[in-house]
Amino acid sequence: MPRARGWQIILILMFLIMFYPFPAAPALGDQLQEGDRILAGPTLDVGEAQQALALYEAALAAAPLDQGPLLTRLARVCFILGDMAPQTLREDYYDKGLKYAERLLQEQPGGAAGHYWKAVNLAGLADTGGKLRGRKLLPDIMEELRRSLALDEAYDHGGAHRVLGRIYYEAPRPPFSVGDLQKSLTHLTAAVRLAPATSTNHLYLAETLIRLGQTAEARWELERVLTSSRPAIHPRGLEEDRREARRLLNGLGAD
């Protein structure tokens, strides 16, 4: 009898293994959707962005042969984390984002995304590495942005125009660097044309216009920041852009 009960137990266990609805691992699509949902949250913080990164990295391990969409997300979320994280962690995230962007370029050599995310993560590394490193990386950053621009100037809400315009605004003028307010104006005007709902495009254009002494045009762009519906990097940046626009409007005073 004990032996018969043993066989009964084995049969029951086999039945449970075959037919019991054990919780399934999250599907690849579910992981992507959850990561995307997290990044779109209006109060996104570092912990949430890290959670999205973990979801994307887990999905990458089980991804099919076409990994381009995942690698794009990974390069982007690393850039977001580099922007949001404490100073001691920023370089690590930008470096990781750069590696994902380079893998993306291998996967999609003819796409704008790989060049763009390589450029912006390099720009993050330049920002964290001081002036000497910044000068060293600048030619590569600008070359990758130009390649992205040639492939798809509208990518990431006019992103290559926006970043190039900001570089020309922030950099010292020749012979020390590439600073050029007219080139900044050209690129940022294009970014606004391509993505008029993006607050950062209007903000950057306004700052260039202020430096050029075109205050009426700058005021108009700052007003557009206050009515725009999305920022360039992450949702929390929308309020940051609006706060800066209000500060600059106050500085310009009344018409």
ABEGO torsion letter per residue (X at the ends): XAAAAAAAAAAAAAAAAAABBBBBBBBAAAAAAAAAAAAABAABBAAAAAAAAAAAAAAAAABBABAAAAAAAAAAAAAAAAAABBAAAAAAAAAAAAAAAAAAAAABAABAAAAAAAAAAAAAAAAAAEAAAAAAAAAAAAAAAAAAAAABAABGGGAAAAAAAAAAAABBBOAABABBAAAAAAAAAAAAAABAABAAAAAAAAAAAAAAGBAAAAAAAAAAAAABABBAABAAAAAAAAAAAAAAAAAAEBX
